Amino acid sequence: MVTTVAALWTGGTQMMPAQEMTLDEAIATARSSSVKALEARQAFISTYWAWRSYQASRLPSFILYGNLMNYDRSLALLQSPDDGSMKYVSTHNLQNSLGLRVAQNIPWTGGTLYLYSDLNRIDQYGAEKALTWYAQPVTLSYNQPLFAYNQFKWDKLIEPREYERGRRTYLESMEDVTLAAVKAYFGLLEAQEQESMARTNLVNTRRMLQIAGERLSLGTVTRDEYLQLELRMLNDSIAIHESALLVRESQMGLNSLLGFDEESQIRPVMEDRFPLLTLDYDEVLDRALENSRFNLDNEISLLEARSSVEKAKAERGVTMSFNARFGLSKSGEAFWDAYYNPLDQEVFGLSFTVPIFDWGLGRGKVQKARAAEEVVKAQVQQGENDYRRKVFTDVGQFNNQQSQCAVSRRAMEIALERYELMMERFREGSATVTDLNTARSESDAARRKYVGDVGRYWQYYYEIRKETLHDFMEGADLVVDENEMTGNL
């Protein structure tokens, strides 16, 4: 895929031996070593563990709880059951408790089921010493909100999409790294080509100035034309210093992106042959809608808006909760007495709140949430139209750029050949300085345009690859190796 046009791309003078690097090598290095790539990977890992946390919240949780060595020697205010009088009495005891609880959220109802077993021991000191055990071998408890907002239901709808969005965001972020590498790579290539042209032009202008000096003495070149060449030579020397500074800046920018030392020297390889690839708009759009983050962003925005409306509705009306508990319990002075022939216990009931008058607060929250939902719907619709237009434009630019590169390459070759012919004619005395300067300017402009067109070709291609998360040259979707990224965590 890579061919060097050695006759055209000579490169500028380097301060130290330069490392030759192709575009593919620069992209691979940036994706593995750049800070932006590291940030993208860490963002994905954060999303991955958020997804794992959500999955864990849908599984039973096991909790060991208790209180150990709770020693109490104090005065407590108690009310007499006989006459209702209040008085302080001395307490002196040691309490210990231990239990195991299993909790399971019920996503489709929004309730929570608990199963637990615990044991308590009270050591009473003082004048009358006593030891009491209290055990609840097994207790089943259930809490069910009624007419309430079901967070579990909306999490089940949103969280899988959030994880998939995080995965696609990572892929798009890595494509941003690729685009940054392409931009920096061709920025350096253009700067080095500018320096190369400046040095070549200075050498050629000196030769032409020497010839013009000889022809000036013969009267075939005017003083004005001779001064034009001398001024051109001075400008060429200035251009060398300016282009060398631009090369240095571009080199440092690429080094920073690739994670290289700032003194490293890289010589980009000019690619003058491209895959014969023509993209179809409908295919690209289908890939983009299927693979990219765009549709997921819209889906999540709509779900979150609907969730907000439902939450506002649930909070403005009657709230009610059903609680039920069934289990076994027993107390005794000996440990085994607390488990022998336990007694059953049943507790259940409803709790509720009914707003009588809230001055329109609840209704206002619902209307606000509905208005926000309508805005999101309108934004999604407008976003889809803009997105389709952007994909259409990008496909058209890419398809056109391939032929543009071929045209600009041929134009560069023609302009270079014409400049060489014009220099030969000037030596022979059949061309003027103006003709020579015009040919050189056209040659320089054609070379710059070709480098720019090649850079835009690859930028357009990788922009489409970012939009579709599909490599059309390889014919495969981009993927995330989750095991490789999270295997050591």
Rosetta blueprint (number, residue, H / E / L):
1 M L
2 V L
3 T L
4 T L
5 V L
6 A L
7 A L
8 L L
9 W L
10 T L
11 G L
12 G L
13 T L
14 Q L
15 M L
16 M L
17 P L
18 A L
19 Q E
20 E E
21 M E
22 T L
23 L H
24 D H
25 E H
26 A H
27 I H
28 A H
29 T H
30 A H
31 R H
32 S H
33 S H
34 S L
35 V H
36 K H
37 A H
38 L H
39 E H
40 A H
41 R H
42 Q H
43 A H
44 F H
45 I H
46 S H
47 T H
48 Y H
49 W H
50 A H
51 W H
52 R H
53 S H
54 Y H
55 Q H
56 A H
57 S H
58 R L
59 L L
60 P L
61 S E
62 F E
63 I E
64 L E
65 Y E
66 G E
67 N E
68 L E
69 M E
70 N E
71 Y E
72 D E
73 R E
74 S E
75 L E
76 A E
77 L E
78 L E
79 Q E
80 S L
81 P L
82 D L
83 D L
84 G L
85 S L
86 M E
87 K E
88 Y E
89 V E
90 S E
91 T E
92 H E
93 N E
94 L E
95 Q E
96 N E
97 S E
98 L E
99 G E
100 L E
101 R E
102 V E
103 A E
104 Q E
105 N E
106 I E
107 P L
108 W L
109 T L
110 G L
111 G E
112 T E
113 L E
114 Y E
115 L E
116 Y E
117 S E
118 D E
119 L E
120 N E
121 R E
122 I E
123 D E
124 Q E
125 Y L
126 G L
127 A L
128 E L
129 K L
130 A E
131 L E
132 T E
133 W E
134 Y E
135 A E
136 Q E
137 P E
138 V E
139 T E
140 L E
141 S E
142 Y E
143 N E
144 Q E
145 P E
146 L E
147 F L
148 A L
149 Y L
150 N L
151 Q H
152 F H
153 K H
154 W H
155 D H
156 K H
157 L H
158 I H
159 E H
160 P H
161 R H
162 E H
163 Y H
164 E H
165 R H
166 G H
167 R H
168 R H
169 T H
170 Y H
171 L H
172 E H
173 S H
174 M H
175 E H
176 D H
177 V H
178 T H
179 L H
180 A H
181 A H
182 V H
183 K H
184 A H
185 Y H
186 F H
187 G H
188 L H
189 L H
190 E H
191 A H
192 Q H
193 E H
194 Q H
195 E H
196 S H
197 M H
198 A H
199 R H
200 T H
201 N H
202 L H
203 V H
204 N H
205 T H
206 R H
207 R H
208 M H
209 L H
210 Q H
211 I H
212 A H
213 G H
214 E H
215 R H
216 L H
217 S H
218 L H
219 G L
220 T L
221 V L
222 T L
223 R H
224 D H
225 E H
226 Y H
227 L H
228 Q H
229 L H
230 E H
231 L H
232 R H
233 M H
234 L H
235 N H
236 D H
237 S H
238 I H
239 A H
240 I H
241 H H
242 E H
243 S H
244 A H
245 L H
246 L H
247 V H
248 R H
249 E H
250 S H
251 Q H
252 M H
253 G H
254 L H
255 N H
256 S H
257 L H
258 L H
259 G L
260 F L
261 D L
262 E L
263 E L
264 S L
265 Q L
266 I E
267 R E
268 P E
269 V L
270 M L
271 E L
272 D L
273 R L
274 F L
275 P L
276 L L
277 L L
278 T L
279 L L
280 D L
281 Y H
282 D H
283 E H
284 V H
285 L H
286 D H
287 R H
288 A H
289 L H
290 E H
291 N H
292 S L
293 R L
294 F H
295 N H
296 L H
297 D H
298 N H
299 E H
300 I H
301 S H
302 L H
303 L H
304 E H
305 A H
306 R H
307 S H
308 S H
309 V H
310 E H
311 K H
312 A H
313 K H
314 A H
315 E H
316 R H
317 G L
318 V L
319 T E
320 M E
321 S E
322 F E
323 N E
324 A E
325 R E
326 F E
327 G E
328 L E
329 S E
330 K E
331 S E
332 G E
333 E L
334 A L
335 F L
336 W H
337 D H
338 A H
339 Y L
340 Y L
341 N L
342 P L
343 L E
344 D E
345 Q E
346 E E
347 V E
348 F E
349 G E
350 L E
351 S E
352 F E
353 T E
354 V L
355 P L
356 I L
357 F L
358 D L
359 W L
360 G L
361 L H
362 G H
363 R H
364 G H
365 K H
366 V H
367 Q H
368 K H
369 A H
370 R H
371 A H
372 A H
373 E H
374 E H
375 V H
376 V H
377 K H
378 A H
379 Q H
380 V H
381 Q H
382 Q H
383 G H
384 E H
385 N H
386 D H
387 Y H
388 R H
389 R H
390 K H
391 V H
392 F H
393 T H
394 D H
395 V H
396 G H
397 Q H
398 F H
399 N H
400 N H
401 Q H
402 Q H
403 S H
404 Q H
405 C H
406 A H
407 V H
408 S H
409 R H
410 R H
411 A H
412 M H
413 E H
414 I H
415 A H
416 L H
417 E H
418 R H
419 Y H
420 E H
421 L H
422 M H
423 M H
424 E H
425 R H
426 F H
427 R H
428 E H
429 G L
430 S L
431 A L
432 T L
433 V H
434 T H
435 D H
436 L H
437 N H
438 T H
439 A H
440 R H
441 S H
442 E H
443 S H
444 D H
445 A H
446 A H
447 R H
448 R H
449 K H
450 Y H
451 V H
452 G H
453 D H
454 V H
455 G H
456 R H
457 Y H
458 W H
459 Q H
460 Y H
461 Y H
462 Y H
463 E H
464 I H
465 R H
466 K H
467 E H
468 T H
469 L L
470 H E
471 D E
472 F L
473 M L
474 E L
475 G L
476 A E
477 D E
478 L L
479 V L
480 V L
481 D L
482 E H
483 N H
484 E H
485 M H
486 T H
487 G L
488 N L
489 L L
